[in-house]
Amino acid sequence: MLHHVRWLEKRPGRDPQDSEADFVLAHPDHGILVLEAKGGSCTYDAGTGEWTSRGKQGTSTIKDPFDQAKDAGYGFHRQLKDSPGWPSAWGPVGYAVCFPDAKLRSEPLPHMTDVLIDTDLLRSPGDLEARLIEICDFWRRGNHRGGDNGIRVLLDAFAHDVRIEHPLRFDVEDADRGILEPSDEQFRVLDMLDGERRVAVSGPAGSGKTLLAAEKARRLAAQGFEVLLTCFNRPLADHVRAGLGDVEGVHVAGFHQLCFDLCREAGVGTPGDRDAREFWDEQLPAFLAEAVDALGPRFDALIVDEAQDFDESWWLPLQMLLRDPDHGIVYVFSDDNQAIYGRPVGLPDGLVTAGIPEVWRNTSPIFDAVMAFYEGSKVACRGPDGPQIEMLSVTADTMKAELSKVLHRLITEGDLRPRDVAVLTPHAADHSPLRGKIGSFQLVAEPSAKKDILLASIYRYKGLDAPRGRPLRHRPLRRGRLQEADVRRLLESEGVPRDPPNGDLVLIKVCSARTGPLLQWCQREVGTRPDRCSSCSPLAGSRTVEG
């Protein structure tokens, strides 16, 4: 039984009409009755054709209850027939009129006889049930069929819960606007250092170092300098290049891509085992030095972002690209807390140091969560408010199911676009156990379809705050046993607590990092070999930490 059922109907050639039924009674075998109920004592005057009701408030004119029941019954049936999945022969669907406070004292008119219920029938449940079945049978036709399907459609159409919620997308967009609007205050570090030619700028994640690096390159190019802007992460380089657009005089390339480009131009071969870390850390930079010797200098200024990930041996060939290696303009941006490759920094000599004591590019909930693990001077949050972050502890067996629920909540319920979500994993995307179908979405390294979501390694995504990467094919992840410092930097940079609650896998969902929520997965593989995990036991107990 449903009470006070309402709908809005617009029939051809008529204005929209608000309709309602006092009660709807439904049974899979007997059908549906739309019931109009009238309280008090009711009288029909045949001379005037009017109905009146007499109760505690006096006597008043009312609408014809049988006309109301008829209109509601037929209108309700039309709504059912327009509902998705309604069985065409399901029935019967009829109407009735009930007078719960009054007893019939005269003969009913012909249109009343078969559909009227008075208070006498309400006194006996058995009599009432028999009368309701009798009215349903009155409306039955030979082709009517019952069944549970009709009841399900009725409930889906008229009795489902209604949720009108504030979608996560609005909070994300509000936070984005606060983050993306460039502020003169963010550039004051560059203004103060305008007269310095060689500078090392340090700051935590979200302090806008990449934004400052791009702005410095733009300013130098406007003054007529030829500028090289390089960083460790190629997707970050692609992102910066796209942001600078058609600015003339600025060459943007990831460090290893720069090595390949100049070696190709100089005719220097790049042989070696590209699955070995030594190739990328030592051999390729050595080939770059040969190429620079052959090609000669070509830039007036060098800007390096993600400098904490640069090996000490890389700086010499980079400086040799400057027309004045000893006094040319060098701006270096770094964050020791993000040095997940554990390399010595070994910055060039003679750099003026400057710090950024503020975080602009993260929301305050992200800042509060991550700064608990930050090691450095005091930093203030200047970013906007945003959605709260969320951490879920899962196991290898439940990881995909839990991720599916989170994606459904973010995208289907939160109204976010799949391209505004990134799933980060310690593994290369091609080797991640999360690759492929998760719920109704596809996790892929290169999203292209409507329901594709970016899957990327933490290494490849580092430095980005928008899902726009491609799979890293030329640089393998570090394999084998990791040092405790490496593991701690990696996990803490992603906000994993020092003492995770339990479980083998920790999911961190950081909402609103620029264009959307960031799902960061840090996997800790269960191990039973204590001899392999002694160096990381303070962080992960007796488990082997991989990836």
LUMMIPA-544544 format. One record per residue (C-alpha): residue in one letter; x, y, z. Coordinates in steps of 0.25 Angstrom, whole numbers, padded with zeros to 4 digits, always signed. Example, Ala and Ser with C-alpha at 12.3 -4.5 7.8 and 13.67 -1.06 7.14 Angstrom:
2
A+0049-0018+0031 S+0055-0004+0029 
//
This chain:
547
M+0000+0000+0000 L+0005+0014-0004 H+0000+0027+0002 H-0001+0040-0004 V+0004+0037-0018 R+0007+0049-0027 W+0011+0051-0041 L+0011+0061-0052 E+0004+0059-0065 K+0004+0066-0078 R-0006+0060-0089 P-0006+0065-0103 G-0013+0078-0105 R-0015+0080-0090 D-0007+0088-0080 P+0002+0081-0069 Q-0007+0075-0058 D-0003+0072-0044 S-0010+0058-0040 E-0010+0050-0027 A-0016+0038-0021 D-0019+0036-0006 F-0015+0022-0006 V-0010+0011-0016 L-0013-0003-0013 A-0005-0014-0021 H-0005-0029-0021 P+0002-0038-0031 D-0010-0047-0033 H-0022-0037-0031 G-0016-0024-0038 I-0016-0010-0034 L-0026-0001-0028 V-0025+0014-0027 L-0033+0018-0015 E-0040+0032-0012 A-0043+0034+0003 K-0053+0044+0008 G-0054+0047+0023 G-0066+0052+0030 S-0081+0050+0026 C-0083+0052+0011 T-0095+0056+0003 Y-0099+0056-0012 D-0110+0066-0016 A-0116+0061-0029 G-0123+0074-0031 T-0110+0082-0031 G-0100+0071-0035 E-0092+0076-0023 W-0085+0068-0012 T-0083+0073+0002 S-0075+0068+0014 R-0079+0071+0029 G-0069+0069+0040 K-0064+0076+0052 Q-0061+0089+0044 G-0075+0090+0039 T-0081+0087+0025 S-0073+0090+0012 T-0074+0087-0003 I-0065+0077-0008 K-0061+0071-0022 D-0068+0059-0026 P-0060+0047-0020 F-0064+0038-0031 D-0059+0047-0042 Q-0046+0049-0034 A-0044+0034-0033 K-0047+0032-0047 D-0037+0043-0052 A-0027+0038-0042 G-0029+0023-0046 Y-0028+0026-0061 G-0016+0036-0060 F-0009+0026-0051 H-0010+0015-0061 R-0005+0024-0072 Q+0007+0027-0064 L+0009+0012-0061 K+0008+0009-0076 D+0019+0020-0079 S+0028+0014-0068 P+0040+0006-0074 G+0038-0009-0073 W+0023-0009-0070 P+0017-0022-0075 S+0006-0018-0085 A-0004-0028-0081 W-0002-0026-0066 G-0015-0023-0058 P-0025-0020-0054 V-0023-0006-0051 G-0036+0001-0045 Y-0041+0011-0035 A-0050+0011-0023 V-0055+0021-0013 C-0055+0019+0002 F-0063+0027+0013 P-0056+0022+0026 D-0064+0031+0035 A-0078+0029+0029 K-0088+0018+0026 L-0096+0017+0013 R-0111+0021+0017 S-0117+0020+0003 E-0116+0013-0010 P-0104+0017-0018 L-0104+0022-0032 P-0100+0012-0043 H-0086+0018-0044 M-0084+0016-0029 T-0089+0002-0027 D-0077-0006-0031 V-0066+0003-0026 L-0071+0008-0012 I-0066+0004+0002 D-0072+0010+0015 T-0068+0009+0029 D-0076-0004+0032 L-0066-0012+0023 L-0054-0006+0030 R-0059-0012+0043 S-0056-0026+0039 P-0042-0029+0032 G-0048-0041+0025 D-0060-0033+0019 L-0051-0022+0015 E-0041-0032+0008 A-0053-0039+0001 R-0058-0025-0004 L-0045-0021-0009 I-0043-0034-0017 E-0058-0032-0022 I-0055-0018-0027 C-0042-0023-0034 D-0050-0034-0041 F-0060-0024-0046 W-0048-0017-0053 R-0042-0030-0058 R-0042-0032-0073 G-0039-0046-0080 N-0025-0042-0085 H-0020-0037-0071 R-0008-0044-0065 G-0003-0042-0051 G+0011-0045-0046 D+0023-0039-0038 N+0028-0031-0050 G+0017-0021-0050 I+0019-0018-0035 R+0034-0016-0037 V+0031-0006-0048 L+0021+0001-0039 L+0030+0002-0027 D+0042+0007-0036 A+0033+0018-0042 F+0026+0023-0030 A+0032+0018-0017 H+0047+0019-0019 D+0056+0028-0010 V+0060+0041-0015 R+0073+0047-0012 I+0076+0061-0015 E+0091+0063-0011 H+0102+0073-0013 P+0111+0066-0023 L+0126+0064-0021 R+0128+0071-0034 F+0124+0084-0029 D+0134+0084-0017 V+0145+0080-0027 E+0142+0091-0036 D+0142+0101-0025 A+0155+0096-0020 D+0160+0096-0035 R+0157+0111-0037 G+0164+0115-0024 I+0176+0107-0028 L+0177+0110-0043 E+0175+0125-0042 P+0189+0131-0043 S+0193+0140-0032 D+0203+0151-0032 E+0207+0146-0018 Q+0211+0133-0024 F+0221+0140-0033 R+0227+0149-0022 V+0238+0139-0020 L+0242+0142-0034 D+0241+0157-0033 M+0250+0157-0021 L+0260+0148-0028 D+0259+0156-0041 G+0274+0161-0040 E+0280+0147-0037 R+0285+0139-0048 R+0287+0126-0041 V+0277+0121-0031 A+0272+0109-0024 V+0258+0109-0020 S+0252+0099-0010 G+0238+0096-0006 P+0229+0085-0002 A+0219+0078-0011 G+0208+0088-0015 S+0216+0101-0013 G+0215+0104-0028 K+0230+0101-0032 T+0226+0096-0046 L+0217+0108-0048 L+0229+0117-0044 A+0239+0110-0053 A+0229+0112-0065 E+0227+0126-0061 K+0242+0129-0060 A+0244+0122-0074 R+0233+0131-0079 R+0240+0144-0073 L+0254+0140-0078 A+0249+0137-0092 A+0242+0151-0093 Q+0255+0157-0090 G+0261+0150-0102 F+0268+0139-0095 E+0268+0125-0101 V+0263+0116-0089 L+0264+0101-0087 L+0254+0096-0077 T+0256+0081-0073 C+0250+0072-0062 F+0251+0057-0059 N+0237+0053-0062 R+0234+0053-0077 P+0218+0055-0075 L+0221+0067-0066 A+0230+0072-0077 D+0218+0070-0087 H+0209+0077-0077 V+0218+0089-0076 R+0220+0090-0091 A+0205+0090-0093 G+0204+0101-0083 L+0214+0110-0089 G+0208+0108-0102 D+0215+0116-0113 V+0224+0124-0105 E+0237+0126-0114 G+0250+0124-0108 V+0247+0113-0098 H+0251+0098-0101 V+0244+0088-0091 A+0248+0074-0090 G+0249+0063-0080 F+0264+0060-0077 H+0264+0046-0083 Q+0257+0051-0095 L+0267+0063-0096 C+0278+0052-0096 F+0272+0044-0108 D+0268+0057-0116 L+0282+0063-0115 C+0289+0049-0117 R+0281+0047-0130 E+0284+0061-0135 A+0299+0059-0132 G+0299+0045-0138 V+0303+0039-0124 G+0299+0025-0122 T+0291+0021-0110 P+0294+0006-0108 G+0291-0001-0095 D+0282-0010-0087 R+0269-0001-0085 D+0264-0010-0075 A+0276-0007-0066 R+0276+0006-0057 E+0290+0008-0060 F+0287+0012-0075 W+0277+0023-0070 D+0286+0028-0059 E+0300+0027-0064 Q+0301+0023-0079 L+0291+0032-0085 P+0295+0044-0078 A+0310+0041-0083 F+0304+0040-0097 L+0298+0054-0095 A+0312+0059-0091 E+0318+0054-0104 A+0306+0060-0112 V+0308+0074-0105 D+0323+0073-0109 A+0319+0071-0123 L+0308+0081-0124 G+0313+0092-0115 P+0305+0101-0106 R+0291+0107-0110 F+0284+0113-0098 D+0285+0125-0089 A+0278+0120-0078 L+0275+0106-0071 I+0263+0104-0062 V+0262+0090-0055 D+0249+0085-0048 E+0249+0073-0040 A+0264+0075-0037 Q+0263+0066-0025 D+0262+0054-0035 F+0275+0058-0043 D+0287+0050-0041 E+0300+0058-0038 S+0306+0054-0051 W+0295+0060-0060 W+0298+0075-0056 L+0311+0076-0064 P+0306+0073-0078 L+0294+0082-0075 Q+0303+0093-0071 M+0311+0091-0084 L+0298+0094-0092 L+0299+0108-0087 R+0307+0118-0095 D+0313+0123-0082 P+0314+0110-0073 D+0320+0118-0061 H+0312+0130-0061 G+0299+0127-0069 I+0286+0127-0063 V+0282+0115-0055 Y+0269+0113-0047 V+0267+0100-0040 F+0254+0096-0033 S+0254+0084-0023 D+0247+0077-0012 D+0255+0067-0004 N+0243+0061+0002 Q+0239+0056-0012 A+0253+0050-0015 I+0247+0036-0017 Y+0259+0031-0025 G+0269+0034-0014 R+0279+0041-0022 P+0289+0051-0017 V+0285+0065-0021 G+0299+0070-0024 L+0294+0084-0029 P+0304+0093-0037 D+0312+0102-0028 G+0309+0117-0026 L+0294+0116-0025 V+0286+0126-0016 T+0276+0118-0008 A+0262+0122-0006 G+0250+0115+0001 I+0236+0115-0002 P+0229+0115+0012 E+0215+0113+0006 V+0206+0103-0001 W+0197+0108-0012 R+0194+0096-0020 N+0187+0087-0010 T+0174+0088-0003 S+0175+0090+0012 P+0171+0075+0015 I+0182+0070+0007 F+0192+0079+0013 D+0188+0075+0027 A+0189+0060+0024 V+0202+0061+0017 M+0209+0071+0025 A+0209+0061+0037 F+0220+0054+0029 Y+0228+0067+0024 E+0242+0069+0028 G+0247+0083+0027 S+0244+0097+0031 K+0230+0102+0035 V+0220+0103+0023 A+0207+0110+0023 C+0195+0106+0015 R+0190+0117+0005 G+0181+0107-0003 P+0166+0107-0003 D+0157+0098+0005 G+0153+0085-0002 P+0147+0071+0000 Q+0153+0063+0012 I+0163+0052+0008 E+0159+0037+0011 M+0168+0025+0014 L+0163+0011+0012 S+0170-0001+0016 V+0168-0013+0007 T+0174-0027+0004 A+0179-0032-0009 D+0166-0040-0011 T+0157-0028-0008 M+0165-0017-0015 K+0158-0017-0028 A+0144-0018-0022 E+0147-0007-0013 L+0153+0002-0024 S+0140-0001-0032 K+0132+0005-0021 V+0140+0017-0019 L+0140+0020-0034 H+0125+0018-0035 R+0123+0028-0023 L+0133+0038-0029 I+0128+0038-0043 T+0113+0032-0043 E+0109+0039-0030 G+0119+0050-0029 D+0117+0054-0044 L+0132+0055-0047 R+0137+0051-0061 P+0145+0039-0063 R+0156+0048-0068 D+0157+0055-0055 V+0161+0043-0047 A+0175+0036-0047 V+0178+0023-0041 L+0193+0023-0036 T+0200+0010-0034 P+0214+0006-0030 H+0215-0003-0042 A+0217+0002-0057 A+0203+0003-0063 D+0205-0009-0072 H+0209-0018-0061 S+0199-0013-0050 P+0189-0023-0045 L+0178-0012-0046 R+0180-0011-0061 G+0167-0014-0069 K+0152-0014-0065 I+0149-0009-0051 G+0134-0009-0049 S+0128-0001-0061 F+0141+0006-0064 Q+0154+0002-0071 L+0167+0006-0064 V+0177+0009-0076 A+0190+0016-0078 E+0185+0024-0089 P+0170+0028-0087 S+0162+0030-0100 A+0148+0024-0098 K+0137+0030-0090 K+0139+0021-0078 D+0154+0020-0078 I+0161+0025-0065 L+0176+0028-0065 L+0185+0017-0058 A+0199+0022-0056 S+0211+0019-0047 I+0214+0028-0035 Y+0227+0030-0041 R+0222+0035-0055 Y+0211+0043-0049 K+0220+0050-0039 G+0219+0065-0041 L+0206+0065-0048 D+0192+0069-0043 A+0184+0066-0055 P+0182+0052-0062 R+0190+0054-0075 G+0201+0044-0075 R+0206+0033-0085 P+0212+0020-0081 L+0226+0020-0077 R+0233+0010-0086 H+0247+0015-0086 R+0250+0015-0071 P+0247+0003-0063 L+0243+0004-0048 R+0253+0000-0038 R+0253-0014-0034 G+0258-0023-0023 R+0259-0019-0008 L+0257-0005-0005 Q+0265+0003+0005 E+0256+0008+0017 A+0259+0022+0014 D+0254+0020-0001 V+0241+0013+0004 R+0238+0023+0015 R+0240+0035+0005 L+0231+0028-0005 L+0220+0025+0004 E+0220+0037+0013 S+0220+0046+0000 E+0207+0039-0003 G+0201+0042+0011 V+0202+0027+0016 P+0202+0028+0032 R+0215+0023+0039 D+0207+0012+0045 P+0196+0007+0035 P+0184+0001+0042 N+0186-0013+0036 G+0185-0020+0023 D+0194-0022+0011 L+0189-0011+0003 V+0186+0004+0006 L+0177+0012-0002 I+0178+0027-0001 K+0168+0036-0008 V+0172+0050-0009 C+0161+0058-0014 S+0163+0071-0022 A+0177+0072-0027 R+0174+0082-0038 T+0165+0075-0048 G+0159+0064-0039 P+0161+0054-0029 L+0173+0046-0028 L+0173+0031-0024 Q+0187+0028-0019 W+0189+0013-0017 C+0201+0009-0009 Q+0203-0006-0009 R+0210-0014+0001 E+0212-0028-0003 V+0211-0039+0008 G+0224-0046+0011 T+0228-0057+0020 R+0243-0056+0019 P+0248-0047+0030 D+0262-0048+0024 R+0257-0039+0013 C+0250-0028+0021 S+0260-0024+0032 S+0263-0011+0026 C+0248-0007+0025 S+0243-0013+0038 P+0241+0000+0045 L+0231+0004+0034 A+0224-0010+0030 G+0227-0019+0042 S+0231-0033+0036 R+0226-0031+0023 T+0233-0030+0010 V+0231-0016+0003 E+0231-0017-0012 G+0230-0007-0023 
//
